[in-house]
Amino acid sequence: MDDEKQWRLERPGAAAEEMFKDDPFMLEGVKKLRAEPDPVQKPWWWMALLLLAGFGLAGAMTAGMLAFGWRFHPLVALAGVTGGCFAFMGIVGHRPGTFQISGTEERLTLWKPTRGWQRAAFVAGGLAFAAAGPLLVILDASQKAAPAHRAKPHR
């Protein structure tokens, strides 16, 4: 797309391998940093779509709880917003992050591409988090409704 501007991440140079030649853990970290995909600058409406997906799922879950006769609980809406945002990131295959431009104080919100397993984890985790909100509310209500057992006085 023409509206996507590619940015390049600063990666460790050849001196990093020489510096960490005796430390396999650090060498592995250098390899991971070099393999990371570069972020992309997306249009402003991508963030709006992210929030719309979150608020849309929150509204749907709250409406579902109200339709089944439950009272409004903020945990359902919060879980819906968070879950919807994570599911959106998994569906589109990018996640937002804040990056600083080298040599300046300017910070940008750029979108990093995610791999296949990360996309699946975002979608599954988002939907599971969204489902956890109503389940916790129902579980809490069922525990409050259970009769309390009274202990007999000890003599």
Sequence and secondary structure as in RCSB ss.txt:
>XXXX:A:sequence
MDDEKQWRLERPGAAAEEMFKDDPFMLEGVKKLRAEPDPVQKPWWWMALLLLAGFGLAGAMTAGMLAFGWRFHPL
VALAGVTGGCFAFMGIVGHRPGTFQISGTEERLTLWKPTRGWQRAAFVAGGLAFAAAGPLLVILDASQKAAPAHR
AKPHR
>XXXX:A:secstr
 TT EE       HHHHHHTTT HHHHHHHHHHHHS   EE  THHHHHHHHHHHHHHHHHHHHHHHTT    HH
HHHHHHHHHHHHHHHHHTEEEEEEE TTSS EEEEEEE  HHHHHHHHHHHHHHHHHHHHHHHHHHHHHHS    
     
